[in-house]
Amino acid sequence: MEVEGAIYPPAPLNAFLSQLCIYALFGLIALMFIGEQLFKSIDFEPGTKVVVLLKNNFYASVMIAFVLNTLAQQLVATGAFEIEVDNETVFSKLATGRIPTPDILENIAKTYAGEATR
């Protein structure tokens, strides 16, 4: 019997929202470290509220960055544990809401290993 693992894909909307969070995270990091120089280089008023806010609230900005990263990860986490044999689902954590016990895994292995040797 061959065992193969794969990634269960998240919903397309969740994947898109996760990407938006990552882009916002990178934008926030860029503003935190090069915001003032960036605005000066494009002839934007260097004393903008965004730059002042980020400079004066560095720790708050770091916390927002952590929250964005965590949100991005949670959006793509499916929690899936699916067992398929010959394209037939024999166990689904998504359907049952729980992970399989060792007894369930043993029964599945015995059932389908016996079929594989016939």
N, C-alpha and C positions, 0 to 999 in steps of 0.2 A: 504494500500500500504506500502510495506517495502522498506526502503532505506538503501543501504549498500555501504560503501566506500572501496576501495582497492587501492593498489599501482600499477601503470602502469609500467611494467618492462622496463628498458632501453635496448638499443641494446647491445648484448653480447660484441662487441668490445669496446663500451664505458664503460661498467662495468669493463672489463679487464684493460683498460687504467686508469680508476679511481683507481683501486687497485694498479697499478704500481705507481701512484702519491702518494698514501698513504704510500707505502713502502719506496719510496724515501724521503718522509717527515720524517718518523720515523728514517731512516738512517741519515738524515741531523741533526735531533735533537740529536741523539746519538753522532754524530761527534762533534757537538757544545759543548756538556757538558762533554763527556768522551773520546774524540778523542785522546788526548795525552796519557792518561793512557792506552787506548785500544791498541794503537800502541806499547807502551812500553811493554805491557804484551805479545805481540806476537813477540817480538824482532824485531820490525820494526823501522826504523830510526825515532825518535820522532820529528825531525825537518822537517818532510815532508812538501811539499808545501801546501797540503790540510789542515793540522792542522794549519799551520801559517796563511793561507788565512782565515780560519774560525775564528781564534782568533783575527786577525786584522780587520776583517770585520764582527763583530758580528751582527750589525744592518742590513747589507746586507743579512746575512744568515737568520735572522728572517724574512725579507721581502720575501726571496725566499720560506721560509716555508709557509708564508701566501698565496703566489701565488700558490704553490702546492696544498694547502688545497682548495682554491677557484676553481682551475682547476678540482680537483677531484669531487667537488660538482656539478659543471656545466656539467661534462661529464655524470652524472647519472640523471640529471634533465630532465624530458621529457616534462613537461608543459602540460601534458595530463589532460583533463577534459572530460571524456567519460560517456555518459548516455546510459545504456542498459536496455531493458525491454524484458524478456524472451529470452535472448541471441541475441537480435536484437538491433543494435546500432541505437538510435533515435537522438542522438546529439554527435558530435565529435569535440572537439576543435582542434585536430590534423588535421582534414579534412578542417574545416572552417577557422582556424587561429584566432579565437576569442572566448571569453567566452560567455556563454548564458546570455541573458538579463533576468530580472525577468519575462517579458511577455512570453518569450520562455519557461522558466521553468514552469510557471503557465499553459500554454497550454499543455505541456507534462504531467504534473500532472493531469490535468482535463481529458485529452484523455485516459490515462492509468488507472487512478483511476476509471473511469466509467466502463472500461472493467473488472477491478478486482471485482467490486460489482455485476456484472451480473451472 
